[in-house]
Amino acid sequence: KLHIERKDGRRTEGFAWSHYAGYQWTDESSHERLVVVFGMRAVEIEGHNLGVLVAEIREGQLNSIRELASGHAQLLEQGNPDNQPIITGVRSYPDFEEILKEIKGDDNRETGFAGRVGR
């Protein structure tokens, strides 16, 4: 499983590698973007030195990603002797709140049944 941890430490999400469909890695000149698709969900990672993550995906070794606080990211950008990935932003699609709304049901009914996830 790939665990994504947000910089505030208050939310994590997990993505099963059994649903892995592929990735796209691009260089946007000011930053890199890595999009990893898991079935009907995707994780978009922004930052620098993301090739390290791509290598870990290819080797089946990527287990977690942590979004860095801006101050920590700036320090690593100034000097990164260990060649660590600098993750400045992480988004998931559909996001956590959208999935929660689908599970609860759009009309907030109290049926006791979970709503349908996905489309």
Beta strands, then each sheet from edge to edge (+ up, - down):
strand 1: 2-5
strand 2: 12-15
strand 3: 20-27
strand 4: 32-38
strand 5: 41-48
strand 6: 64-66
strand 7: 86-93
sheet 1: 2+ 1- 6-
sheet 2: 3+ 4- 5+ 7-
end
